[in-house]
Amino acid sequence: MWRKAAEQDHVIAQYNLGTIYHQGISVPQDFSESYKWERKAAERGFPLAEFCLGEHYKFGDGVALDYSEALNWFLKSAQ
């Protein structure tokens, strides 16, 4: 259900699908797949997804550890 809506560019579905992959809810945990979907939502200005990208970069989940990039996404989400 979430995947179909996410593929149709529904921003909340993209964020939710990213969360599902990040937490491994009914799917194998996959930080790269989580990042992919949360990035799509973040690029559309969804604040929760922007915050999650900050977490990805802060902990190196699915991306290279990058505190500067983490800070950029945290600040963006706060705006």
N, C-alpha and C positions, 0 to 999 in steps of 0.2 A: 504494500500500500504506500509506504513512505517513498520507496524508490521511484515508483511511477510518477507521483506528484513532484518529487525532486527533479526528475528528468524533464518534467514539463515546466521547470523554472519557478516552482512555488518556493519562495524563500524560507518559509517556516519549515516546510518539509525537508529542504536541504539542510537546515540547521539540525532538525531532529534526526535525520539519517546520519549526519556526522556524529551526533551524540550516541546514537545506537552503536555505531562502529567503535567509537572511543571506549564505551563501557562494555562492549561485547554482549549486548542484550539480544539474545536469540540468534546471534551471528558470532563467528570468531572475532575476537578483538583485533582491530586493524587500524593502527594509528595513521597510516598513509591514506587509507580510504576515508577515515574520519576527517583528516586535514582537507582532502579534496572537496568534500561536500560542505564543510564549514567555511572554506575559502570562498566557494561560490556565493554563499549567503553573506559573508562579510563584505565581499566586493560589491554587493547590492545595498550595503549600509545597515545590515541587521546587527544591532549592538551586541547581543549575546554571542553571535558568531565571531564578531571582532574580538571580544574578550577571550573566547576559546582559542582563537589563533594566537593571542598573546600567551596563553598557557602552553600551546604546542611549542612555540619558540622558547619559552622559559624552561621547559623540561626536555626539549629535544624529542618530542613524541611525533614521529612521522616526518620530521624535518631536522635540519642541523640546529643544534643549540645556538641561539643568537639572542642575547639579552637586549641588544639595541632594537632588533625587530620586534621582540616581545613588548618592549616599552612603547614603540610606535602603535601597536595594535591596542594595548591597554589604554593609551591616551585617546585613540580614535573612538574606542567603545565608551569612554567617559564623556565624550562630547555629545 
